[in-house]
Amino acid sequence: MMFQMSLLDAMYMQTNCPCLSDLRRLHDWQKARLARSLERIPPEAASLHEWNDALEYLAKGPPQQTREAARALLITALSVPADGADGAYRPPRFSPRSQNIQTNEEDAST
C-alpha cells in the first residue's frame, strides 16, 4: 500500500507545526529552514496546482505557469525575512505586472 501526501501536508510535517494553519505564522528561521528543505524537492515532485496552492497559501503569491516558476517564487518568498520591530511576519508584496517579489523595505523607499 502506498500513501501520497500533498505538498502543503509535507511542509506541515517538516516544520512540526501543531496544525496546518500555523504554516502562515512561522518565524523567520523556520521559513528559511523550510525554504532550504524545498530546494531539495524537485519541481516534478508535486503538481503545478500544489505548488501554486502552497505559493498562494504561504506567500499570497500569484499563480505561476510552470512548476519551476511556482517553486522558485515560493522559495524566494519564504527566504525574505519579516520586517518591523515586532518581528511579525509580513508577506512580501508581489508586483502585478512583473510578478516579482518586493520586500516591505523596498516599499518604504519608493
Phi and psi restraints in degrees (range 20) as a CNS / XPLOR table:
assign (resid 1 and name C) (resid 2 and name N)
       (resid 2 and name CA) (resid 2 and name C) 1.0 -121.5 20.0 2
assign (resid 2 and name N) (resid 2 and name CA)
       (resid 2 and name C) (resid 3 and name N) 1.0 135.0 20.0 2
assign (resid 2 and name C) (resid 3 and name N)
       (resid 3 and name CA) (resid 3 and name C) 1.0 -110.2 20.0 2
assign (resid 3 and name N) (resid 3 and name CA)
       (resid 3 and name C) (resid 4 and name N) 1.0 143.0 20.0 2
assign (resid 3 and name C) (resid 4 and name N)
       (resid 4 and name CA) (resid 4 and name C) 1.0 -119.5 20.0 2
assign (resid 4 and name N) (resid 4 and name CA)
       (resid 4 and name C) (resid 5 and name N) 1.0 138.7 20.0 2
assign (resid 4 and name C) (resid 5 and name N)
       (resid 5 and name CA) (resid 5 and name C) 1.0 -116.4 20.0 2
assign (resid 5 and name N) (resid 5 and name CA)
       (resid 5 and name C) (resid 6 and name N) 1.0 142.7 20.0 2
assign (resid 5 and name C) (resid 6 and name N)
       (resid 6 and name CA) (resid 6 and name C) 1.0 -70.0 20.0 2
assign (resid 6 and name N) (resid 6 and name CA)
       (resid 6 and name C) (resid 7 and name N) 1.0 160.6 20.0 2
assign (resid 6 and name C) (resid 7 and name N)
       (resid 7 and name CA) (resid 7 and name C) 1.0 -60.4 20.0 2
assign (resid 7 and name N) (resid 7 and name CA)
       (resid 7 and name C) (resid 8 and name N) 1.0 -45.1 20.0 2
assign (resid 7 and name C) (resid 8 and name N)
       (resid 8 and name CA) (resid 8 and name C) 1.0 -63.3 20.0 2
assign (resid 8 and name N) (resid 8 and name CA)
       (resid 8 and name C) (resid 9 and name N) 1.0 -39.1 20.0 2
assign (resid 8 and name C) (resid 9 and name N)
       (resid 9 and name CA) (resid 9 and name C) 1.0 -64.1 20.0 2
assign (resid 9 and name N) (resid 9 and name CA)
       (resid 9 and name C) (resid 10 and name N) 1.0 -40.4 20.0 2
assign (resid 9 and name C) (resid 10 and name N)
       (resid 10 and name CA) (resid 10 and name C) 1.0 -63.7 20.0 2
assign (resid 10 and name N) (resid 10 and name CA)
       (resid 10 and name C) (resid 11 and name N) 1.0 -39.6 20.0 2
assign (resid 10 and name C) (resid 11 and name N)
       (resid 11 and name CA) (resid 11 and name C) 1.0 -66.2 20.0 2
assign (resid 11 and name N) (resid 11 and name CA)
       (resid 11 and name C) (resid 12 and name N) 1.0 -41.1 20.0 2
assign (resid 11 and name C) (resid 12 and name N)
       (resid 12 and name CA) (resid 12 and name C) 1.0 -60.3 20.0 2
assign (resid 12 and name N) (resid 12 and name CA)
       (resid 12 and name C) (resid 13 and name N) 1.0 -45.5 20.0 2
assign (resid 12 and name C) (resid 13 and name N)
       (resid 13 and name CA) (resid 13 and name C) 1.0 -66.6 20.0 2
assign (resid 13 and name N) (resid 13 and name CA)
       (resid 13 and name C) (resid 14 and name N) 1.0 -36.2 20.0 2
assign (resid 13 and name C) (resid 14 and name N)
       (resid 14 and name CA) (resid 14 and name C) 1.0 -62.7 20.0 2
assign (resid 14 and name N) (resid 14 and name CA)
       (resid 14 and name C) (resid 15 and name N) 1.0 -35.5 20.0 2
assign (resid 14 and name C) (resid 15 and name N)
       (resid 15 and name CA) (resid 15 and name C) 1.0 -89.3 20.0 2
assign (resid 15 and name N) (resid 15 and name CA)
       (resid 15 and name C) (resid 16 and name N) 1.0 -10.2 20.0 2
assign (resid 15 and name C) (resid 16 and name N)
       (resid 16 and name CA) (resid 16 and name C) 1.0 60.7 20.0 2
assign (resid 16 and name N) (resid 16 and name CA)
       (resid 16 and name C) (resid 17 and name N) 1.0 31.0 20.0 2
assign (resid 16 and name C) (resid 17 and name N)
       (resid 17 and name CA) (resid 17 and name C) 1.0 -71.4 20.0 2
assign (resid 17 and name N) (resid 17 and name CA)
       (resid 17 and name C) (resid 18 and name N) 1.0 147.0 20.0 2
assign (resid 17 and name C) (resid 18 and name N)
       (resid 18 and name CA) (resid 18 and name C) 1.0 -62.1 20.0 2
assign (resid 18 and name N) (resid 18 and name CA)
       (resid 18 and name C) (resid 19 and name N) 1.0 -33.9 20.0 2
assign (resid 18 and name C) (resid 19 and name N)
       (resid 19 and name CA) (resid 19 and name C) 1.0 -148.7 20.0 2
assign (resid 19 and name N) (resid 19 and name CA)
       (resid 19 and name C) (resid 20 and name N) 1.0 158.9 20.0 2
assign (resid 19 and name C) (resid 20 and name N)
       (resid 20 and name CA) (resid 20 and name C) 1.0 -56.0 20.0 2
assign (resid 20 and name N) (resid 20 and name CA)
       (resid 20 and name C) (resid 21 and name N) 1.0 -39.1 20.0 2
assign (resid 20 and name C) (resid 21 and name N)
       (resid 21 and name CA) (resid 21 and name C) 1.0 -63.5 20.0 2
assign (resid 21 and name N) (resid 21 and name CA)
       (resid 21 and name C) (resid 22 and name N) 1.0 -19.5 20.0 2
assign (resid 21 and name C) (resid 22 and name N)
       (resid 22 and name CA) (resid 22 and name C) 1.0 -68.5 20.0 2
assign (resid 22 and name N) (resid 22 and name CA)
       (resid 22 and name C) (resid 23 and name N) 1.0 -15.5 20.0 2
assign (resid 22 and name C) (resid 23 and name N)
       (resid 23 and name CA) (resid 23 and name C) 1.0 -59.4 20.0 2
assign (resid 23 and name N) (resid 23 and name CA)
       (resid 23 and name C) (resid 24 and name N) 1.0 -27.8 20.0 2
assign (resid 23 and name C) (resid 24 and name N)
       (resid 24 and name CA) (resid 24 and name C) 1.0 -75.5 20.0 2
assign (resid 24 and name N) (resid 24 and name CA)
       (resid 24 and name C) (resid 25 and name N) 1.0 -13.5 20.0 2
assign (resid 24 and name C) (resid 25 and name N)
       (resid 25 and name CA) (resid 25 and name C) 1.0 -119.1 20.0 2
assign (resid 25 and name N) (resid 25 and name CA)
       (resid 25 and name C) (resid 26 and name N) 1.0 36.1 20.0 2
assign (resid 25 and name C) (resid 26 and name N)
       (resid 26 and name CA) (resid 26 and name C) 1.0 -74.1 20.0 2
assign (resid 26 and name N) (resid 26 and name CA)
       (resid 26 and name C) (resid 27 and name N) 1.0 149.9 20.0 2
assign (resid 26 and name C) (resid 27 and name N)
       (resid 27 and name CA) (resid 27 and name C) 1.0 -74.3 20.0 2
assign (resid 27 and name N) (resid 27 and name CA)
       (resid 27 and name C) (resid 28 and name N) 1.0 162.3 20.0 2
assign (resid 27 and name C) (resid 28 and name N)
       (resid 28 and name CA) (resid 28 and name C) 1.0 -54.5 20.0 2
assign (resid 28 and name N) (resid 28 and name CA)
       (resid 28 and name C) (resid 29 and name N) 1.0 -43.2 20.0 2
assign (resid 28 and name C) (resid 29 and name N)
       (resid 29 and name CA) (resid 29 and name C) 1.0 -66.3 20.0 2
assign (resid 29 and name N) (resid 29 and name CA)
       (resid 29 and name C) (resid 30 and name N) 1.0 -32.7 20.0 2
assign (resid 29 and name C) (resid 30 and name N)
       (resid 30 and name CA) (resid 30 and name C) 1.0 -71.8 20.0 2
assign (resid 30 and name N) (resid 30 and name CA)
       (resid 30 and name C) (resid 31 and name N) 1.0 -39.6 20.0 2
assign (resid 30 and name C) (resid 31 and name N)
       (resid 31 and name CA) (resid 31 and name C) 1.0 -64.2 20.0 2
assign (resid 31 and name N) (resid 31 and name CA)
       (resid 31 and name C) (resid 32 and name N) 1.0 -42.4 20.0 2
assign (resid 31 and name C) (resid 32 and name N)
       (resid 32 and name CA) (resid 32 and name C) 1.0 -63.4 20.0 2
assign (resid 32 and name N) (resid 32 and name CA)
       (resid 32 and name C) (resid 33 and name N) 1.0 -40.5 20.0 2
assign (resid 32 and name C) (resid 33 and name N)
       (resid 33 and name CA) (resid 33 and name C) 1.0 -64.7 20.0 2
assign (resid 33 and name N) (resid 33 and name CA)
       (resid 33 and name C) (resid 34 and name N) 1.0 -41.7 20.0 2
assign (resid 33 and name C) (resid 34 and name N)
       (resid 34 and name CA) (resid 34 and name C) 1.0 -65.6 20.0 2
assign (resid 34 and name N) (resid 34 and name CA)
       (resid 34 and name C) (resid 35 and name N) 1.0 -40.3 20.0 2
assign (resid 34 and name C) (resid 35 and name N)
       (resid 35 and name CA) (resid 35 and name C) 1.0 -60.6 20.0 2
assign (resid 35 and name N) (resid 35 and name CA)
       (resid 35 and name C) (resid 36 and name N) 1.0 -43.8 20.0 2
assign (resid 35 and name C) (resid 36 and name N)
       (resid 36 and name CA) (resid 36 and name C) 1.0 -62.8 20.0 2
assign (resid 36 and name N) (resid 36 and name CA)
       (resid 36 and name C) (resid 37 and name N) 1.0 -37.4 20.0 2
assign (resid 36 and name C) (resid 37 and name N)
       (resid 37 and name CA) (resid 37 and name C) 1.0 -65.0 20.0 2
assign (resid 37 and name N) (resid 37 and name CA)
       (resid 37 and name C) (resid 38 and name N) 1.0 -41.7 20.0 2
assign (resid 37 and name C) (resid 38 and name N)
       (resid 38 and name CA) (resid 38 and name C) 1.0 -66.0 20.0 2
assign (resid 38 and name N) (resid 38 and name CA)
       (resid 38 and name C) (resid 39 and name N) 1.0 -28.2 20.0 2
assign (resid 38 and name C) (resid 39 and name N)
       (resid 39 and name CA) (resid 39 and name C) 1.0 -62.9 20.0 2
assign (resid 39 and name N) (resid 39 and name CA)
       (resid 39 and name C) (resid 40 and name N) 1.0 -24.3 20.0 2
assign (resid 39 and name C) (resid 40 and name N)
       (resid 40 and name CA) (resid 40 and name C) 1.0 -88.4 20.0 2
assign (resid 40 and name N) (resid 40 and name CA)
       (resid 40 and name C) (resid 41 and name N) 1.0 -5.4 20.0 2
assign (resid 40 and name C) (resid 41 and name N)
       (resid 41 and name CA) (resid 41 and name C) 1.0 -98.3 20.0 2
assign (resid 41 and name N) (resid 41 and name CA)
       (resid 41 and name C) (resid 42 and name N) 1.0 120.2 20.0 2
assign (resid 41 and name C) (resid 42 and name N)
       (resid 42 and name CA) (resid 42 and name C) 1.0 -68.7 20.0 2
assign (resid 42 and name N) (resid 42 and name CA)
       (resid 42 and name C) (resid 43 and name N) 1.0 149.8 20.0 2
assign (resid 42 and name C) (resid 43 and name N)
       (resid 43 and name CA) (resid 43 and name C) 1.0 -54.5 20.0 2
assign (resid 43 and name N) (resid 43 and name CA)
       (resid 43 and name C) (resid 44 and name N) 1.0 -35.3 20.0 2
assign (resid 43 and name C) (resid 44 and name N)
       (resid 44 and name CA) (resid 44 and name C) 1.0 -76.3 20.0 2
assign (resid 44 and name N) (resid 44 and name CA)
       (resid 44 and name C) (resid 45 and name N) 1.0 -1.5 20.0 2
assign (resid 44 and name C) (resid 45 and name N)
       (resid 45 and name CA) (resid 45 and name C) 1.0 -72.8 20.0 2
assign (resid 45 and name N) (resid 45 and name CA)
       (resid 45 and name C) (resid 46 and name N) 1.0 -17.0 20.0 2
assign (resid 45 and name C) (resid 46 and name N)
       (resid 46 and name CA) (resid 46 and name C) 1.0 -139.0 20.0 2
assign (resid 46 and name N) (resid 46 and name CA)
       (resid 46 and name C) (resid 47 and name N) 1.0 158.1 20.0 2
assign (resid 46 and name C) (resid 47 and name N)
       (resid 47 and name CA) (resid 47 and name C) 1.0 -74.1 20.0 2
assign (resid 47 and name N) (resid 47 and name CA)
       (resid 47 and name C) (resid 48 and name N) 1.0 162.5 20.0 2
assign (resid 47 and name C) (resid 48 and name N)
       (resid 48 and name CA) (resid 48 and name C) 1.0 -58.4 20.0 2
assign (resid 48 and name N) (resid 48 and name CA)
       (resid 48 and name C) (resid 49 and name N) 1.0 -39.7 20.0 2
assign (resid 48 and name C) (resid 49 and name N)
       (resid 49 and name CA) (resid 49 and name C) 1.0 -58.5 20.0 2
assign (resid 49 and name N) (resid 49 and name CA)
       (resid 49 and name C) (resid 50 and name N) 1.0 -43.6 20.0 2
assign (resid 49 and name C) (resid 50 and name N)
       (resid 50 and name CA) (resid 50 and name C) 1.0 -67.1 20.0 2
assign (resid 50 and name N) (resid 50 and name CA)
       (resid 50 and name C) (resid 51 and name N) 1.0 -41.5 20.0 2
assign (resid 50 and name C) (resid 51 and name N)
       (resid 51 and name CA) (resid 51 and name C) 1.0 -62.7 20.0 2
assign (resid 51 and name N) (resid 51 and name CA)
       (resid 51 and name C) (resid 52 and name N) 1.0 -44.2 20.0 2
assign (resid 51 and name C) (resid 52 and name N)
       (resid 52 and name CA) (resid 52 and name C) 1.0 -67.1 20.0 2
assign (resid 52 and name N) (resid 52 and name CA)
       (resid 52 and name C) (resid 53 and name N) 1.0 -36.8 20.0 2
assign (resid 52 and name C) (resid 53 and name N)
       (resid 53 and name CA) (resid 53 and name C) 1.0 -60.0 20.0 2
assign (resid 53 and name N) (resid 53 and name CA)
       (resid 53 and name C) (resid 54 and name N) 1.0 -46.9 20.0 2
assign (resid 53 and name C) (resid 54 and name N)
       (resid 54 and name CA) (resid 54 and name C) 1.0 -64.3 20.0 2
assign (resid 54 and name N) (resid 54 and name CA)
       (resid 54 and name C) (resid 55 and name N) 1.0 -41.2 20.0 2
assign (resid 54 and name C) (resid 55 and name N)
       (resid 55 and name CA) (resid 55 and name C) 1.0 -61.3 20.0 2
assign (resid 55 and name N) (resid 55 and name CA)
       (resid 55 and name C) (resid 56 and name N) 1.0 -45.4 20.0 2
assign (resid 55 and name C) (resid 56 and name N)
       (resid 56 and name CA) (resid 56 and name C) 1.0 -69.3 20.0 2
assign (resid 56 and name N) (resid 56 and name CA)
       (resid 56 and name C) (resid 57 and name N) 1.0 -43.5 20.0 2
assign (resid 56 and name C) (resid 57 and name N)
       (resid 57 and name CA) (resid 57 and name C) 1.0 -67.6 20.0 2
assign (resid 57 and name N) (resid 57 and name CA)
       (resid 57 and name C) (resid 58 and name N) 1.0 -42.4 20.0 2
assign (resid 57 and name C) (resid 58 and name N)
       (resid 58 and name CA) (resid 58 and name C) 1.0 -92.0 20.0 2
assign (resid 58 and name N) (resid 58 and name CA)
       (resid 58 and name C) (resid 59 and name N) 1.0 -30.2 20.0 2
assign (resid 58 and name C) (resid 59 and name N)
       (resid 59 and name CA) (resid 59 and name C) 1.0 -126.3 20.0 2
assign (resid 59 and name N) (resid 59 and name CA)
       (resid 59 and name C) (resid 60 and name N) 1.0 0.5 20.0 2
assign (resid 59 and name C) (resid 60 and name N)
       (resid 60 and name CA) (resid 60 and name C) 1.0 54.7 20.0 2
assign (resid 60 and name N) (resid 60 and name CA)
       (resid 60 and name C) (resid 61 and name N) 1.0 34.5 20.0 2
assign (resid 60 and name C) (resid 61 and name N)
       (resid 61 and name CA) (resid 61 and name C) 1.0 -86.3 20.0 2
assign (resid 61 and name N) (resid 61 and name CA)
       (resid 61 and name C) (resid 62 and name N) 1.0 155.2 20.0 2
assign (resid 61 and name C) (resid 62 and name N)
       (resid 62 and name CA) (resid 62 and name C) 1.0 -72.8 20.0 2
assign (resid 62 and name N) (resid 62 and name CA)
       (resid 62 and name C) (resid 63 and name N) 1.0 150.4 20.0 2
assign (resid 62 and name C) (resid 63 and name N)
       (resid 63 and name CA) (resid 63 and name C) 1.0 -62.3 20.0 2
assign (resid 63 and name N) (resid 63 and name CA)
       (resid 63 and name C) (resid 64 and name N) 1.0 146.6 20.0 2
assign (resid 63 and name C) (resid 64 and name N)
       (resid 64 and name CA) (resid 64 and name C) 1.0 -109.0 20.0 2
assign (resid 64 and name N) (resid 64 and name CA)
       (resid 64 and name C) (resid 65 and name N) 1.0 165.0 20.0 2
assign (resid 64 and name C) (resid 65 and name N)
       (resid 65 and name CA) (resid 65 and name C) 1.0 -85.9 20.0 2
assign (resid 65 and name N) (resid 65 and name CA)
       (resid 65 and name C) (resid 66 and name N) 1.0 -21.1 20.0 2
assign (resid 65 and name C) (resid 66 and name N)
       (resid 66 and name CA) (resid 66 and name C) 1.0 -131.9 20.0 2
assign (resid 66 and name N) (resid 66 and name CA)
       (resid 66 and name C) (resid 67 and name N) 1.0 158.1 20.0 2
assign (resid 66 and name C) (resid 67 and name N)
       (resid 67 and name CA) (resid 67 and name C) 1.0 -61.1 20.0 2
assign (resid 67 and name N) (resid 67 and name CA)
       (resid 67 and name C) (resid 68 and name N) 1.0 -42.3 20.0 2
assign (resid 67 and name C) (resid 68 and name N)
       (resid 68 and name CA) (resid 68 and name C) 1.0 -60.1 20.0 2
assign (resid 68 and name N) (resid 68 and name CA)
       (resid 68 and name C) (resid 69 and name N) 1.0 -44.2 20.0 2
assign (resid 68 and name C) (resid 69 and name N)
       (resid 69 and name CA) (resid 69 and name C) 1.0 -67.6 20.0 2
assign (resid 69 and name N) (resid 69 and name CA)
       (resid 69 and name C) (resid 70 and name N) 1.0 -42.9 20.0 2
assign (resid 69 and name C) (resid 70 and name N)
       (resid 70 and name CA) (resid 70 and name C) 1.0 -64.0 20.0 2
assign (resid 70 and name N) (resid 70 and name CA)
       (resid 70 and name C) (resid 71 and name N) 1.0 -43.9 20.0 2
assign (resid 70 and name C) (resid 71 and name N)
       (resid 71 and name CA) (resid 71 and name C) 1.0 -62.1 20.0 2
assign (resid 71 and name N) (resid 71 and name CA)
       (resid 71 and name C) (resid 72 and name N) 1.0 -47.7 20.0 2
assign (resid 71 and name C) (resid 72 and name N)
       (resid 72 and name CA) (resid 72 and name C) 1.0 -61.5 20.0 2
assign (resid 72 and name N) (resid 72 and name CA)
       (resid 72 and name C) (resid 73 and name N) 1.0 -42.7 20.0 2
assign (resid 72 and name C) (resid 73 and name N)
       (resid 73 and name CA) (resid 73 and name C) 1.0 -67.6 20.0 2
assign (resid 73 and name N) (resid 73 and name CA)
       (resid 73 and name C) (resid 74 and name N) 1.0 -37.6 20.0 2
assign (resid 73 and name C) (resid 74 and name N)
       (resid 74 and name CA) (resid 74 and name C) 1.0 -64.7 20.0 2
assign (resid 74 and name N) (resid 74 and name CA)
       (resid 74 and name C) (resid 75 and name N) 1.0 -45.7 20.0 2
assign (resid 74 and name C) (resid 75 and name N)
       (resid 75 and name CA) (resid 75 and name C) 1.0 -60.8 20.0 2
assign (resid 75 and name N) (resid 75 and name CA)
       (resid 75 and name C) (resid 76 and name N) 1.0 -43.9 20.0 2
assign (resid 75 and name C) (resid 76 and name N)
       (resid 76 and name CA) (resid 76 and name C) 1.0 -63.4 20.0 2
assign (resid 76 and name N) (resid 76 and name CA)
       (resid 76 and name C) (resid 77 and name N) 1.0 -44.6 20.0 2
assign (resid 76 and name C) (resid 77 and name N)
       (resid 77 and name CA) (resid 77 and name C) 1.0 -62.3 20.0 2
assign (resid 77 and name N) (resid 77 and name CA)
       (resid 77 and name C) (resid 78 and name N) 1.0 -39.7 20.0 2
assign (resid 77 and name C) (resid 78 and name N)
       (resid 78 and name CA) (resid 78 and name C) 1.0 -72.1 20.0 2
assign (resid 78 and name N) (resid 78 and name CA)
       (resid 78 and name C) (resid 79 and name N) 1.0 -20.7 20.0 2
assign (resid 78 and name C) (resid 79 and name N)
       (resid 79 and name CA) (resid 79 and name C) 1.0 -85.2 20.0 2
assign (resid 79 and name N) (resid 79 and name CA)
       (resid 79 and name C) (resid 80 and name N) 1.0 -14.2 20.0 2
assign (resid 79 and name C) (resid 80 and name N)
       (resid 80 and name CA) (resid 80 and name C) 1.0 -78.6 20.0 2
assign (resid 80 and name N) (resid 80 and name CA)
       (resid 80 and name C) (resid 81 and name N) 1.0 118.9 20.0 2
assign (resid 80 and name C) (resid 81 and name N)
       (resid 81 and name CA) (resid 81 and name C) 1.0 -70.6 20.0 2
assign (resid 81 and name N) (resid 81 and name CA)
       (resid 81 and name C) (resid 82 and name N) 1.0 156.6 20.0 2
assign (resid 81 and name C) (resid 82 and name N)
       (resid 82 and name CA) (resid 82 and name C) 1.0 -66.8 20.0 2
assign (resid 82 and name N) (resid 82 and name CA)
       (resid 82 and name C) (resid 83 and name N) 1.0 156.2 20.0 2
assign (resid 82 and name C) (resid 83 and name N)
       (resid 83 and name CA) (resid 83 and name C) 1.0 -119.2 20.0 2
assign (resid 83 and name N) (resid 83 and name CA)
       (resid 83 and name C) (resid 84 and name N) 1.0 172.5 20.0 2
assign (resid 83 and name C) (resid 84 and name N)
       (resid 84 and name CA) (resid 84 and name C) 1.0 97.5 20.0 2
assign (resid 84 and name N) (resid 84 and name CA)
       (resid 84 and name C) (resid 85 and name N) 1.0 148.5 20.0 2
assign (resid 84 and name C) (resid 85 and name N)
       (resid 85 and name CA) (resid 85 and name C) 1.0 -68.4 20.0 2
assign (resid 85 and name N) (resid 85 and name CA)
       (resid 85 and name C) (resid 86 and name N) 1.0 -25.2 20.0 2
assign (resid 85 and name C) (resid 86 and name N)
       (resid 86 and name CA) (resid 86 and name C) 1.0 -79.0 20.0 2
assign (resid 86 and name N) (resid 86 and name CA)
       (resid 86 and name C) (resid 87 and name N) 1.0 -9.4 20.0 2
assign (resid 86 and name C) (resid 87 and name N)
       (resid 87 and name CA) (resid 87 and name C) 1.0 74.9 20.0 2
assign (resid 87 and name N) (resid 87 and name CA)
       (resid 87 and name C) (resid 88 and name N) 1.0 6.2 20.0 2
assign (resid 87 and name C) (resid 88 and name N)
       (resid 88 and name CA) (resid 88 and name C) 1.0 -69.4 20.0 2
assign (resid 88 and name N) (resid 88 and name CA)
       (resid 88 and name C) (resid 89 and name N) 1.0 145.2 20.0 2
assign (resid 88 and name C) (resid 89 and name N)
       (resid 89 and name CA) (resid 89 and name C) 1.0 -73.6 20.0 2
assign (resid 89 and name N) (resid 89 and name CA)
       (resid 89 and name C) (resid 90 and name N) 1.0 130.0 20.0 2
assign (resid 89 and name C) (resid 90 and name N)
       (resid 90 and name CA) (resid 90 and name C) 1.0 -125.1 20.0 2
assign (resid 90 and name N) (resid 90 and name CA)
       (resid 90 and name C) (resid 91 and name N) 1.0 113.1 20.0 2
assign (resid 90 and name C) (resid 91 and name N)
       (resid 91 and name CA) (resid 91 and name C) 1.0 -61.6 20.0 2
assign (resid 91 and name N) (resid 91 and name CA)
       (resid 91 and name C) (resid 92 and name N) 1.0 147.0 20.0 2
assign (resid 91 and name C) (resid 92 and name N)
       (resid 92 and name CA) (resid 92 and name C) 1.0 -63.3 20.0 2
assign (resid 92 and name N) (resid 92 and name CA)
       (resid 92 and name C) (resid 93 and name N) 1.0 150.5 20.0 2
assign (resid 92 and name C) (resid 93 and name N)
       (resid 93 and name CA) (resid 93 and name C) 1.0 -92.1 20.0 2
assign (resid 93 and name N) (resid 93 and name CA)
       (resid 93 and name C) (resid 94 and name N) 1.0 144.5 20.0 2
assign (resid 93 and name C) (resid 94 and name N)
       (resid 94 and name CA) (resid 94 and name C) 1.0 -107.2 20.0 2
assign (resid 94 and name N) (resid 94 and name CA)
       (resid 94 and name C) (resid 95 and name N) 1.0 134.2 20.0 2
assign (resid 94 and name C) (resid 95 and name N)
       (resid 95 and name CA) (resid 95 and name C) 1.0 -77.4 20.0 2
assign (resid 95 and name N) (resid 95 and name CA)
       (resid 95 and name C) (resid 96 and name N) 1.0 122.6 20.0 2
assign (resid 95 and name C) (resid 96 and name N)
       (resid 96 and name CA) (resid 96 and name C) 1.0 -62.4 20.0 2
assign (resid 96 and name N) (resid 96 and name CA)
       (resid 96 and name C) (resid 97 and name N) 1.0 -32.0 20.0 2
assign (resid 96 and name C) (resid 97 and name N)
       (resid 97 and name CA) (resid 97 and name C) 1.0 -73.1 20.0 2
assign (resid 97 and name N) (resid 97 and name CA)
       (resid 97 and name C) (resid 98 and name N) 1.0 -54.1 20.0 2
assign (resid 97 and name C) (resid 98 and name N)
       (resid 98 and name CA) (resid 98 and name C) 1.0 -95.5 20.0 2
assign (resid 98 and name N) (resid 98 and name CA)
       (resid 98 and name C) (resid 99 and name N) 1.0 -14.0 20.0 2
assign (resid 98 and name C) (resid 99 and name N)
       (resid 99 and name CA) (resid 99 and name C) 1.0 58.8 20.0 2
assign (resid 99 and name N) (resid 99 and name CA)
       (resid 99 and name C) (resid 100 and name N) 1.0 28.7 20.0 2
assign (resid 99 and name C) (resid 100 and name N)
       (resid 100 and name CA) (resid 100 and name C) 1.0 -90.9 20.0 2
assign (resid 100 and name N) (resid 100 and name CA)
       (resid 100 and name C) (resid 101 and name N) 1.0 154.0 20.0 2
assign (resid 100 and name C) (resid 101 and name N)
       (resid 101 and name CA) (resid 101 and name C) 1.0 -81.9 20.0 2
assign (resid 101 and name N) (resid 101 and name CA)
       (resid 101 and name C) (resid 102 and name N) 1.0 137.6 20.0 2
assign (resid 101 and name C) (resid 102 and name N)
       (resid 102 and name CA) (resid 102 and name C) 1.0 -120.8 20.0 2
assign (resid 102 and name N) (resid 102 and name CA)
       (resid 102 and name C) (resid 103 and name N) 1.0 129.0 20.0 2
assign (resid 102 and name C) (resid 103 and name N)
       (resid 103 and name CA) (resid 103 and name C) 1.0 -77.5 20.0 2
assign (resid 103 and name N) (resid 103 and name CA)
       (resid 103 and name C) (resid 104 and name N) 1.0 162.1 20.0 2
assign (resid 103 and name C) (resid 104 and name N)
       (resid 104 and name CA) (resid 104 and name C) 1.0 -65.5 20.0 2
assign (resid 104 and name N) (resid 104 and name CA)
       (resid 104 and name C) (resid 105 and name N) 1.0 -25.9 20.0 2
assign (resid 104 and name C) (resid 105 and name N)
       (resid 105 and name CA) (resid 105 and name C) 1.0 -65.4 20.0 2
assign (resid 105 and name N) (resid 105 and name CA)
       (resid 105 and name C) (resid 106 and name N) 1.0 -39.3 20.0 2
assign (resid 105 and name C) (resid 106 and name N)
       (resid 106 and name CA) (resid 106 and name C) 1.0 -63.9 20.0 2
assign (resid 106 and name N) (resid 106 and name CA)
       (resid 106 and name C) (resid 107 and name N) 1.0 -35.9 20.0 2
assign (resid 106 and name C) (resid 107 and name N)
       (resid 107 and name CA) (resid 107 and name C) 1.0 -60.9 20.0 2
assign (resid 107 and name N) (resid 107 and name CA)
       (resid 107 and name C) (resid 108 and name N) 1.0 -38.8 20.0 2
assign (resid 107 and name C) (resid 108 and name N)
       (resid 108 and name CA) (resid 108 and name C) 1.0 -68.0 20.0 2
assign (resid 108 and name N) (resid 108 and name CA)
       (resid 108 and name C) (resid 109 and name N) 1.0 -27.8 20.0 2
assign (resid 108 and name C) (resid 109 and name N)
       (resid 109 and name CA) (resid 109 and name C) 1.0 -86.2 20.0 2
assign (resid 109 and name N) (resid 109 and name CA)
       (resid 109 and name C) (resid 110 and name N) 1.0 -10.4 20.0 2
